[in-house]
């Protein structure tokens, strides 16, 4: 369940910009497969909400002013997964 991050430089009149892109299809498919496995064998005390591509995490970290891996980031990302905007990366729609 890994989406490759593709990066390249763009020359803008002598100023170089790093452009990153990532296709989240493999992550979304991995979420579906993992959810199916979890449905067959529930893990005690663990709730799998979903997985996000790295670039989506970077965007969310910037939006929220948090760092990836912190409790604040986890809370923000969880809220985003539950919002429906990121439904392809969530196991199910949360209420």
C-alpha positions as CSV (number, residue, x, y, z in Angstrom):
1,X,0.0,0.0,0.0
2,X,2.5,2.6,-1.1
3,X,2.0,5.4,-3.5
4,X,5.2,6.7,-5.0
5,X,5.9,10.4,-4.6
6,X,7.2,11.8,-7.9
7,X,9.3,15.0,-7.7
8,X,10.8,17.2,-10.3
9,X,12.3,20.7,-10.5
10,X,10.7,23.5,-12.6
11,X,12.9,26.4,-13.7
12,X,10.9,29.7,-13.4
13,X,13.3,32.3,-14.8
14,X,16.3,31.0,-12.8
15,X,14.2,30.2,-9.7
16,X,13.9,26.5,-9.1
17,X,10.7,25.0,-7.6
18,X,10.4,21.4,-6.4
19,X,7.1,20.0,-7.6
20,X,5.7,16.9,-5.9
21,X,2.8,14.7,-7.0
22,X,1.3,11.5,-5.7
23,X,-1.5,9.3,-7.0
24,X,-3.5,8.0,-4.0
25,X,-5.2,5.1,-5.9
26,X,-2.9,2.4,-4.3
27,X,-3.5,3.8,-0.8
28,X,-7.3,3.9,-1.4
29,X,-7.2,0.3,-2.6
30,X,-5.1,-0.7,0.4
31,X,-7.6,0.8,2.7
32,X,-10.4,-1.2,1.2
33,X,-8.4,-4.4,1.5
34,X,-7.3,-3.7,5.0
35,X,-10.9,-2.9,6.0
36,X,-12.1,-6.3,4.6
37,X,-9.4,-8.1,6.7
38,X,-10.3,-6.1,9.8
39,X,-14.0,-7.0,9.4
40,X,-13.1,-10.7,9.4
41,X,-10.9,-10.5,12.5
42,X,-11.6,-7.6,14.9
43,X,-8.6,-6.5,16.9
44,X,-9.4,-5.6,20.5
45,X,-9.1,-1.9,21.3
46,X,-7.9,-0.9,17.8
47,X,-10.0,1.1,15.4
48,X,-8.5,1.4,12.0
49,X,-9.8,4.7,10.4
50,X,-7.8,4.6,7.2
51,X,-4.5,5.6,5.5
52,X,-3.5,8.8,3.9
53,X,-0.9,9.4,1.2
54,X,2.2,11.2,2.4
55,X,1.5,14.4,0.4
56,X,-2.0,14.5,1.8
57,X,-0.5,14.3,5.3
58,X,1.9,17.2,4.4
59,X,-1.1,19.3,3.2
60,X,-3.0,18.5,6.4
61,X,0.0,19.3,8.6
62,X,0.3,22.7,6.8
63,X,-3.4,23.4,7.1
64,X,-3.5,22.6,10.8
65,X,-0.2,24.0,11.7
66,X,0.8,20.7,13.3
67,X,3.6,18.2,12.7
68,X,3.0,14.7,11.3
69,X,3.0,12.2,14.1
70,X,1.8,14.5,16.9
71,X,-1.4,14.0,18.8
72,X,-2.7,17.3,17.3
73,X,-2.0,16.1,13.8
74,X,-3.7,12.7,14.5
75,X,-6.8,14.5,15.8
76,X,-6.9,16.8,12.7
77,X,-6.4,13.9,10.3
78,X,-9.1,11.8,12.1
79,X,-11.5,14.7,11.8
80,X,-10.7,15.0,8.1
81,X,-11.3,11.2,7.5
82,X,-14.6,11.5,9.3
83,X,-15.7,14.5,7.3
84,X,-16.3,12.6,4.1
85,X,-13.9,14.8,2.0
86,X,-11.4,12.0,2.3
87,X,-13.8,9.1,2.0
88,X,-11.6,7.1,-0.4
89,X,-9.0,6.8,2.4
90,X,-11.4,6.0,5.2
91,X,-12.5,2.5,6.2
92,X,-16.1,3.7,6.5
93,X,-18.2,6.8,6.9
94,X,-18.1,7.9,10.5
95,X,-20.9,9.8,12.2
